[in-house]
Amino acid sequence: MAQGTRLDGKTALVTGASSGLGWRFAQVLAGAGARVALAARSTEKLEQLKQEIEQAGGRACVVRMDVTDVASVRAAVLAAESALEGIDILVNNSGVNKQQRALEVEEADYDYVTDTNCKGAFFVAQAAGRGMIARKCPGRIINIASVAGVRVLAQLSTYCMSKAAVIQMTKALAHEWGRYNINVNAICPGYIETGINRAYWETDEGKKLMNMLPRRRVGQPEDLDGLLLLLASEQSGFINGAVITADDGLAVG
């Protein structure tokens, strides 16, 4: 965790918090002093994370949210605002992926990716932004895009499209909401090892891909800690509309 960055008195909502990067983001924000609302479709794992945060001296609440359902999004954001007395920070993290050739993509495949990554991300940001504007308090929205939004990754056409959309959404909202003291920025992670993909990096295919990366390694969730805390904190007061890659140089290769 980045030293010296504190979020005491702030509240945060993290979507997709039940696993992977979302789990880590919630832990990091709570560790920096923020009260954290944990959101996902399934709340069983969220309860475990809530317990871990509280055992470490933090405060958290659990809200069920299906980002593909706008009514669910709005209800969950209202619940989080009620439980934590407003939301100062949104980590817009929910995302899905499906690897396949473009000619193999069916309508259901397309909708699966874009409903979560595009539609979901927009309406979560809208709901959180609406509350921030109503409270007339400075806000931070951190959209989790991907290096796939700035360069093409093989057999990930719909995913690349969806993350490029998140990047443009970030810039549009930053331009529109800056007047309300809401900073909207995006993090574009490269290949990050999580529980979901850890086994892949042990396969021959995974090792071959890793050997093509700039430093022949993939990132760890903690490699994003400092950037997350910077964008969530008051130290990022003049950073708005930024799209920051955290990919160890992959995007420039």
N, C-alpha and C positions, 0 to 999 in steps of 0.2 A: 504493500500500500504506500502511495506517495506520502512522504512525511510532511507534517505541518498543515495539511489541508483538512479543515474541519467543517462539518455541516451541522453543527449543533443548532437546534431550533428549527431546522428545515424538515420538510416532509417530502417523500419521494414515492412514486408509483413505478413499479417495474413489471412490465408485461412479459409473458413467457418465462416466468421466474421458477418454474418447477424443475428445470434441468439446465445443464450447459452454461452458457454465458449469462443467462438471466439469473441463475442461482448465484453465480459469482458476483454479478453486479449488485444484487440485493445485499449480499454479505459485506461488500466493500462500502456501500453507502451507509449501512447500519453501523459498521465499524468506525466510520467517520463521524457518527453522532446523529445521523438523520433517522427520523421515524419512517418506516418503510411499509407500503402496501404491496403485498405480493399477489400477482394476478396470473391466472392461467385457467384453462378449461377444467382441468382436474385439480381439486383442492387437497387431495390426500397428501401429496408430496409437499405442498405448500405448508401444511400444518407442521410437518417435520422441520422445514426451514425456519418457520416462525419460532418453533421451540429452540432451535439452535441459536437464533439471534437473541432471544430473550435470555437464554442461559449465559450468553456472553455479555449481558447487561444492556442490550438494545431493546427497542420497541418495534413491534411489527403487527400487522393485521393481514388477514387473508380475504380476498374477494374473488369470486368466480367470474371469469370473463371469457367469452368466446368472441374473438376479434372479428370473425366473419359475420357476426350478428350485431347490427348497429344498436338495437335495443339493449342487448347484453352489455355492450361497451358502455353505453350511457348510464345504465344502472350501476355497473361496477365502479365507474369513475365517481358517481354520486356517493356510493357507499364508502369508497376510499376517502373522499373529501370529508364525509361526516365523521368517520372514525379518527381521522388524523387532523381535523380542523383545517382542511384545505390541502392542495398539492402545490408544492413549489418546484418540484423536479419530476419530469417524466423521462423514463428510459423506455423508449418505444422499441422493444426488442423482439416481439413475437415474429417468427418467420419459419417457413417450410421450404423444402427443396425436393425436386424430383429430377434425377439424371436420366436423360433420354435424348435420342436424336430428334431434330425438329420434325422430321417426317413421321415420327411415331407419336407426336403429341396429339391427344384427343381433347375434346372440349372440356371434359371432366378434369383432365390433368392440368390444363391451362387455368381453369377456375380454382383448382386446389391451391395453386401457387399464388395467383394474383389476388384472390379473395383475402388471403392472409397478409401477404407482403405489401400489397398496394392499398386495397380498400380498407383492410383492417388498420394499417398504420395511419392512414389519413383520418379515419373517424376516431381513433384513440387520441391522436394529436388535437383534433377539433374539440373533443369533449374536455380534455385537460386544459387546452388553451382558453376555452370559454370560461372555465372556472377561474383561471389565473387573471383574465381580463376583468371579470366581475369583482374579484377581490382587490384589484388595483395594486397588486404586489409583483415585484420582479419574478420572472419565471425562467426556468431552463428546460428546454426540450432537447433530448439527445436521441436522435433516430439512429438505429443500428442498421446501416446499409451493408455493403460488402465490396471487396475489391472487384467482385463480379459486376458491379455497377459502373466501373471505370475501364475494365478490360474484359475481353471475351474469355470465358472458360469453356472448355470443350463439353458438348452435349448438355449444356445448361442454358439453352436459349431463353426459356420462360423465366428462369431464375435471374439471369442477367438483365432481362427487360424489367423485371419487377424491382430490382435493386437500383437500376438507373432511374426508375420512377421515384423511388424514395429520395434519391439525391436531388432531383428536381423539385420534389415536394418540400424538401428542407429549405432550398433556396427561396421558393415562393413564400413559404410561411415566415421565413426570416425577414423578408422584405415587407410583408404585410403586418407582422406583429411586432416589429422592432419598436414602433411608436408606443407600444404598451409595456416596454421594458421586458419583453420575452425574447430570449435568445434561443434560436433554433439552429442546431448544428448536427452534423452526421459523422459517425465513426464508420469507417470501411475496413473491417478486419480482413486479413488474408486467411490462410489456413491456420486454424486454431484447434488444438487437440482437446476434445471433450470426451465425456463418457460415451457419447453417441457414436463417435467416429474413431475411438482409440484403437479398436481392433483392426481397422482398415490400414492404419499406418504400419502395422506389423506384417501385412501381406506383401507379396512380391510387387503387386501393382502400386501399393501405397509407398513402398520403399523407392520404387522407380520414380514416382512423382516427387517424393521428397528430395531425391538427388538432383532434380531439375530446379529446385528452389535456390535463391541466391546464397544462402548459408547452409544449405542442405539440412534444414530443420524446419519444423513447424512451430508455431507459437503456442504458448500456454495461456490460459485465461487471465492469469495475473499480469501478463504483458500489457493488458489494457487498463489496469488499475489507475495508473497515473493520469492517463488521458481522460478516463471517465470522471475522475475527481476534479480535474481542471475544468471540464465543461460543465460540471454540476455546481461549481463553486462561484463565489463572487470574483475570483481571480480571472474569470473569463468574461468580464463585463463588456469588453470591446470585441469579443469574438462572436460573430453572428453570421449565419449563412455559410460557415466553413464546412468543407468536406475533407475530412482528415483520414488518410489511409494509415493503417497500422498493420503492415503486411511484410515487413523486413525487406522492402525493396521489390516485391513481386510486380507491382503495377508499372514499374519503370523498366522491367526486364524485356 
